[in-house]
Amino acid sequence: MNALSRRMKTSLRRAHRVLNRVSLDALTKEEREEIVVESYANCREQGYAAYVMTADVKVVWAECRGSDEMVCFVGTRSSFETGGNIPNEESYAAGKSFSCLGLDGKFSEAVAEERCAAFIEALLVKAAKAGAKAVADAVAAKAKRAAELADHDSDYYTKPVTPGGHTQWHMENDITHG
């Protein structure tokens, strides 16, 4: 096995340990189901990407290609290339690194992995809760509009009078455009 192959396996192993440390216990089942986990591959950086569909937030993490630090890139879905989840220049430049040096000054990969996992967990929980709230608000607005339409004399038609005095029929049972 060559050195590059060993390095890639180590990077992915560390990203997997971070994934295992991320706890989503603060989320409901429905909120957790909005999070999709995918692979991330950018040459020597091998890791994972998590995407919160309802909030359009994506976070990618891996071992940094030039050090032992863990690195995270955050953005929207459009901030990442579809094949491999590679971040655009803006997201890559804004990447957040997590040092392996503990408070005692000792080197430990676990320290960087714990810091990275805490960052990812906080981001995913906040995004998933915000996304679920946005969906609930949209559903409530649609239900309110449906109730308003149900109050009409007819379930399907209303009969407004146009400025010229002519009657024009409108179909109003399609609440998706309401």
N, C-alpha and C positions, 0 to 999 in steps of 0.2 A: 504494500500500500504506500503510495507516495505521500509527501508532506501535505500537499493541497487537499487530498482526499481525507487525511486525518483531521485537518483543520476544519473542513466542512462538517464532518461528523460531530466534532466537538461543539461547533457553533450551534448546530441543530439540537444537540443534547441539552445545551444550556437554555436555549429558547423553550424547549419542552419542559424543563424544570420550572421556568417562569410560568408557563401556562398552568402547570399543576398547582402553583402557589396562589393563583388568582381565584379568589372566592367570590361567588355571585349569590351567596346566601341572602343578601339584603334585597334581592329581586324576587318578584313573583314568578311563577312558572311562565306566564304570558310574556313578561318582560325579558326573561332569559331566552325565550324562543325567538326573539328578534335579533339575537346576536349570532352571527355566522363566523366561524373560524376557518381560515384558509392558510395555505402555505405561502411563504415569502422566500424568494430566491433572487439574490443580486450578487452574483459571483461568489465571493468568499463569505458574504453575509447570508446565512441561512436561518430562517426563523418562521414566525407565524404572523398572521394578520387577523384582527378581529374587527368586524363591521357591524354596527348597529343600524339596521335597515331603516327603522322609523325615524331616526335622528340624523341619518346620513353622516355618521362619524366613523372614521376608520383609524385604527392604531396598528402599527407594524412594529415588531421588536425582534432583535437578534443580537448576537455578540458582534461588537464593532469590528470591522475588518482590519483595523490598524492597531487594536489594543485588546485588552481583556475586559474592557468595560461592556456593559449592556447598553444598547441604544434603542430609542423609540422614535418613531415618526408618526405624526398625527395630522389628519386632514379629512377632507370629504372624499367620497368615492372617486370624484373626478381628479383628485390630487395624486392618484396612483394609477400606474399602467395596469391594464386588465391582466395581461399575462405575467404573473410573477409578483404582482403587487409592488412594483418598484415605484418609490415616491418621485414626484416631480422635483425640480431644482429647489423650489421654494420650501417644500416640506422637508427635503433632505437637509437643506441649510439650517432649518429650524429644529433639527433632531435634538432630542434630549438624551444626554449620556448619564450613566449611573456608574460611579466609581466603585472599584473593588476594595478600597481602603476603608476599614472600619474606623470607628471613633477612637479606638486604641492605636491606630496607625498601622495595624497589621493587614496584610493582603489576604482577601478571601473572596472567591467567586460568589459564594453564597450571599455576601453582603450586597453586591450589585444586583443579584437575582431577586433578593427580597425587596430592594428599593424599586426596581423595575416593576415587579408584580404589584406593589402597593400603588404605584402611579397608574398602571393599566386598570387595576380594579376600581380605583376612584373615578377614572374617566369613563369606564364602561357602565358603572352603576348610575352615574349622573346622566349619561347620554340615554341609557335605556329607560330610565324613569321619565325623562323629558319627552322622549319619543312616544312612550305609552300615554302620557298626558295629552300630547298633541292628537293622537289617534282618538282618545276618549272624547276630547273636545270636538273633533270633527264629527264623530258619530252622534254626539248630543245635538250639534247644530243641524245635522240631517234629520234627526228625529223631530226636532222642533219644527223644521220646515215641513216635514210630512204631516205633523199634527195641524199646522196652519192650513195646508191644502185640504185636509180632511174636513175642515170646518166649512168649506164652500158648499153651496146648494147641490152641486154635482161633484162627484168624485173625480171626474175627468175633464170637465170643461168649465171655463169662466166666460163671461160675455161682456167684455169691456166695450164701451162706445168710443170710437175714434173721433178726432176733432171734426171731421166732416159729417158727423152724425150717423155714419154707417156702423153696423154691428160687425165685429170681427171675432171669430171664435179662436181660442188658444187652448192647446192641450197642456194641462199643467200637472199631469200625474208623474212626470219624470222629475223626481226630486234631485237627480244628480246634477241638474243644471240650475237648481234653485238657489 
